[in-house]
Amino acid sequence: MNSNPTESLLLQRTRPRPIPAEYDRSAEGIPPGPASVGVWRMLVTYEANNHLVCDQLNAAGGVIAEGVIVAKPPELRHQVKWYYGLTGVTTTTQNKVTVTGGGYAEKWIVRPPYIDDVTELAVMIVPDSLGWDLGGAVPEYLDLNVAGRRWAVDVNV
């Protein structure tokens, strides 16, 4: 077993993961991935564990739609199935979790954080064929994570 628990968990979580069975629609002839391409501008108004609620903005920054559900990237969701080698993900807050795996436990925090009414996102449409349900929220869009958000070990614990 690796003597450095941080390295062990962080390296394990970045390995490619198979598509979870409930999202694999290939048997129905639906390939994984988006059905159409387009990027929209959103302003985060609320952060949940696995999704964001946003206002859609036009090119000038004006609000054209409110309450739009945007899925967080899989790598930032509070669902253990998205992480290779982890056995548990326990939510502390919307941007903090405690993860367990391989006999270790760590506290992770999203960096840079999503900030309500400040953070702008570039998002793409989520095709209905993906069938995503993020704890009761069915997203219309996916955060493209152009800011490079990622989990980091929370050293302030």
C-alpha positions in Angstrom: 0.0 0.0 0.0 1.3 3.5 -0.8 2.6 5.3 2.2 1.4 8.7 0.8 -2.4 8.7 1.1 -2.8 12.0 -0.8 -1.0 10.7 -3.8 -2.8 7.4 -3.7 -6.3 8.9 -3.8 -5.6 11.8 -6.2 -3.8 9.5 -8.7 -6.5 6.9 -8.5 -9.4 9.3 -9.1 -7.8 10.6 -12.4 -7.7 7.2 -14.1 -10.2 6.9 -17.0 -13.5 5.5 -15.8 -15.9 3.4 -17.7 -19.3 4.9 -18.5 -21.6 3.9 -15.6 -24.1 1.3 -16.8 -27.1 3.5 -16.2 -25.7 6.1 -18.7 -24.6 3.7 -21.4 -27.2 3.8 -24.1 -25.1 2.0 -26.8 -27.4 -1.0 -26.7 -30.2 1.3 -27.9 -28.0 2.5 -30.8 -27.4 5.9 -29.1 -23.6 6.7 -29.1 -22.2 8.4 -26.0 -21.5 12.1 -26.3 -23.4 15.2 -27.4 -25.9 15.1 -30.2 -25.3 18.7 -31.2 -22.6 21.3 -30.7 -23.1 24.8 -29.3 -21.7 26.8 -26.4 -23.8 29.0 -24.2 -22.9 31.5 -21.5 -24.4 31.0 -18.0 -24.1 32.8 -14.6 -24.2 30.5 -11.6 -26.9 31.5 -9.1 -26.9 28.4 -6.9 -24.6 25.4 -6.4 -25.9 21.9 -5.5 -23.9 18.7 -5.1 -24.1 17.5 -8.7 -25.5 20.4 -10.6 -25.7 24.2 -10.8 -28.7 26.5 -11.2 -27.8 29.3 -13.6 -29.1 32.3 -15.5 -28.5 32.1 -19.3 -26.9 35.2 -20.6 -26.8 36.8 -24.0 -23.6 38.3 -25.6 -24.1 41.6 -23.8 -24.5 39.9 -20.4 -28.3 40.3 -20.1 -30.3 37.5 -18.6 -32.4 35.6 -21.2 -33.4 32.6 -19.1 -33.5 31.9 -15.3 -33.3 28.7 -13.3 -31.4 26.6 -16.0 -30.1 23.3 -14.7 -26.4 22.7 -15.6 -24.7 19.4 -14.7 -21.3 19.7 -13.0 -18.6 17.8 -14.8 -18.5 14.2 -13.8 -15.1 14.8 -12.0 -16.8 17.2 -9.6 -19.9 15.3 -8.7 -20.6 13.9 -5.3 -21.3 10.4 -6.6 -18.8 7.6 -5.9 -19.4 5.9 -9.2 -17.5 8.6 -11.0 -14.3 7.9 -9.1 -12.0 4.9 -9.7 -10.6 3.4 -6.5 -12.8 5.3 -4.1 -15.3 3.5 -1.8 -17.1 6.6 -0.4 -17.9 10.2 -1.1 -19.5 12.1 1.8 -20.8 15.6 1.2 -19.7 18.3 3.7 -20.9 21.3 1.6 -21.6 21.8 -2.1 -17.9 22.3 -2.8 -16.4 20.1 -0.1 -16.4 16.3 0.3 -14.7 13.6 2.4 -13.5 10.7 0.3 -12.5 7.2 1.4 -10.6 4.5 -0.4 -7.8 2.1 0.1 -7.9 2.5 3.8 -7.4 6.3 3.6 -9.7 9.3 4.1 -9.2 12.9 2.8 -11.1 16.1 2.6 -11.4 17.6 -0.9 -12.5 21.1 -2.0 -13.3 22.5 -5.4 -10.7 24.9 -6.7 -11.4 27.5 -8.0 -14.8 27.5 -6.3 -18.1 28.2 -8.0 -19.4 31.6 -6.6 -23.1 32.4 -6.8 -23.9 35.5 -8.9 -20.2 35.9 -9.9 -19.0 32.7 -11.7 -19.7 32.6 -15.4 -19.6 29.3 -17.3 -19.3 28.0 -20.9 -21.8 25.2 -21.2 -23.0 22.8 -23.9 -26.4 21.2 -24.3 -27.0 17.7 -22.8 -28.9 15.4 -25.1 -31.9 13.7 -23.7 -30.4 10.4 -24.7 -27.9 10.6 -21.8 -30.7 10.2 -19.3 -28.8 12.0 -16.6 -30.7 12.4 -13.3 -28.5 14.1 -10.7 -30.5 13.5 -7.5 -33.8 14.7 -8.9 -32.4 17.4 -11.1 -32.4 16.7 -14.8 -29.9 18.9 -16.5 -30.3 20.7 -19.8 -26.6 21.6 -20.1 -23.1 20.5 -19.0 -20.4 22.8 -17.6 -17.5 22.5 -20.0 -15.1 23.4 -17.1 -13.1 25.9 -19.1 -11.8 27.3 -15.8 -10.2 24.0 -15.0 -12.0 23.3 -11.7 -10.8 20.2 -9.9 -10.8 18.6 -6.5 -7.8 19.6 -4.3 -6.9 18.3 -0.9 -8.3 20.7 1.7 -5.4 21.6 3.9 -7.4 23.9 6.1 -9.1 21.1 8.1 
